[in-house]
């Protein structure tokens, strides 16, 4: 299916030098949509972005932008802006003139270009810095100016390669919020961004695409990818903390460390997964699976509990106000509908 507006990548093969690289990659990103490309280091995320932008090699396949085949077009003729993780600004002109530059290059009169640039700076909350020099800006501010300048070029497709990688946590949040604010309009470009941070991608993107073993292993909305990984490899990559051995019998009942539940499918060994927040622990009351506390994990968003249940090491959320000690027995409560079954055996089965 061809989309009329946005990016369409069809049966793309991207070599790694003389070696076989990415194979048969198919991806569509509509105008106004944000898709995050995830994958381990070295899998080829940046190579894919560069090939889409015309800066790298595509051995076969097609790249379409707004329905137009740009596979053979030069980078400047594709309607694509590629922004790498350390964007540079022109050091000897003002912030305003940096943002206005793409417009003036296209022949927009200076006054109109500056007016449009001022509006973009307003959207990234930097209008007050319009007349400052780039050297006076913080790292987060420079990234926000670079984003405004990228959109000033009015691209059909915006490629963001690790846009937050060089920033500390506070600045990452600042720039991430600016990206959301800047791209919230539905008539904006199709955005494909690369990041290593799964939580960041889930909060920023409309869909996640997981690149594993030279191909897109799964693509879907964040809730689907994180709660229902298609394979054990995807589950491990996105960092699901609870992966359990299970078995399904001929009555379609799956049994694992957390108990038994109905789930249609063929009999045999399976993997049962659950997000960390799906499991909760409480003081022993009976009528629930029993676990043993192995440790506490303090995180920004609260405390998690490492527990042992029938030999499986799991991560759960404690009941509000619950005081826990290592070695204590607790009830482990889970809604069976939050458990996901992967149709493949665990390692060693």
Secondary structure, 3 states (H helix, E strand, C coil): CCCCCEEEEEEEEEEECCEEEEEEEEEEEECCCEEEEECCCCCCHHHHHHHHHCCCCCCEEEEEECCEECCCCCHHHCCEEEECCCCCCCCCCEHHHHHHHHHHHCCCCHHHHHHHHHHHHHHCCCHHHCCCEHHHCCHHHHHHHHHHHHHHCCCCEEEEECCCCCCCHHHHHHHHHHHHHHHCCCCCCEEEEECCCHHHHHHHCCEEEEEECCEEEEEECHHHHHHCCCCHHHHHHCCCCEEEEEEECCCCEEEECCEEEECCCCCEEEEEEECHHHEEEECCCCCCEEEEEEEEEEECCEEEEEEEECCEEEEEEECCCCCCCCCCEEEEEECHHHCEEECCCCCCC
